[in-house]
């Protein structure tokens, strides 16, 4: 996934032994999640808009 590529916790490469994360990691994770969801929303909206809007 995207988080795995960036090397942030939450991807497949997250270490298993750690249960707690540092405030920096938590902030980076939440920021990456917010950016990813925003980008995904825009991409999906653009694709769906072109597909649905183009048919009419």
C-alpha positions as CSV (number, residue, x, y, z in Angstrom):
1,X,0.0,0.0,0.0
2,X,0.9,3.7,0.0
3,X,1.9,3.7,3.7
4,X,4.2,0.7,3.1
5,X,6.0,2.5,0.3
6,X,6.5,5.6,2.5
7,X,7.9,3.4,5.2
8,X,5.3,4.7,7.8
9,X,3.7,2.6,10.4
10,X,0.5,1.0,9.1
11,X,2.1,-0.5,6.1
12,X,3.3,-4.1,5.8
13,X,6.8,-3.2,6.9
14,X,5.7,-2.1,10.4
15,X,7.7,-3.8,13.2
16,X,5.7,-6.4,15.2
17,X,7.3,-6.0,18.6
18,X,6.2,-2.4,19.2
19,X,2.8,-1.6,20.6
20,X,3.1,2.1,21.3
21,X,4.3,4.6,18.8
22,X,6.0,8.0,19.4
23,X,4.1,11.2,19.0
24,X,6.0,11.9,15.8
25,X,5.0,8.6,14.3
26,X,1.4,9.1,15.3
27,X,1.4,12.6,13.7
28,X,3.1,11.3,10.5
29,X,0.6,8.5,10.3
30,X,-2.4,10.7,10.7
31,X,-1.1,13.2,8.2
32,X,-0.3,10.5,5.6
33,X,-3.8,9.1,6.1
34,X,-5.4,12.5,5.7
35,X,-3.4,13.2,2.6
36,X,-4.1,9.8,1.1
37,X,-7.8,10.0,1.7
38,X,-8.0,13.4,0.2
39,X,-6.0,12.4,-2.9
40,X,-8.0,9.2,-3.3
41,X,-11.3,11.1,-2.9
42,X,-10.3,13.6,-5.7
43,X,-9.1,10.8,-8.0
44,X,-12.3,8.8,-7.5
45,X,-14.5,11.8,-8.0
46,X,-12.6,12.8,-11.2
47,X,-12.8,9.2,-12.6
48,X,-16.5,8.8,-11.7
49,X,-17.3,12.2,-13.0
50,X,-15.7,11.6,-16.3
51,X,-17.3,8.2,-16.6
52,X,-20.8,9.2,-15.5
53,X,-20.7,12.7,-16.9
54,X,-19.3,11.5,-20.3
55,X,-22.2,9.2,-20.9
56,X,-24.9,11.8,-20.8
